[in-house]
Amino acid sequence: MGDKSKAPVATKEHQIGKVFGSIVNDVKNGMVASKHESAVDIELNFESVALSEKGIPLFSKSSNQSQMQIRLATRVLPDVDR
């Protein structure tokens, strides 16, 4: 984890929660499809997040912005039918 050499990912999503939720759902679906039986740790780092005047995180260049870093992390557990 934490490979800083990778290029940043650009997305047109306007809500960070939607981006993170989409990644978590993709991982869960992949775990089910591959019958993965171990926990998976996910960490998503937004190194530079633009904020609107109202403090809403944006992914576009608009007027009057400040910068911040956001880190989201979770552990996805496999669904085990017992």
Secondary structure, DSSP 8 states (H G I E B T S, - for coil): ---TTS-------S-HHHHHHHHHHHHHHHHHHHT--S-EEEEEEEEEEEE-TTS-EESS--SS--EEEEEEEEEE------
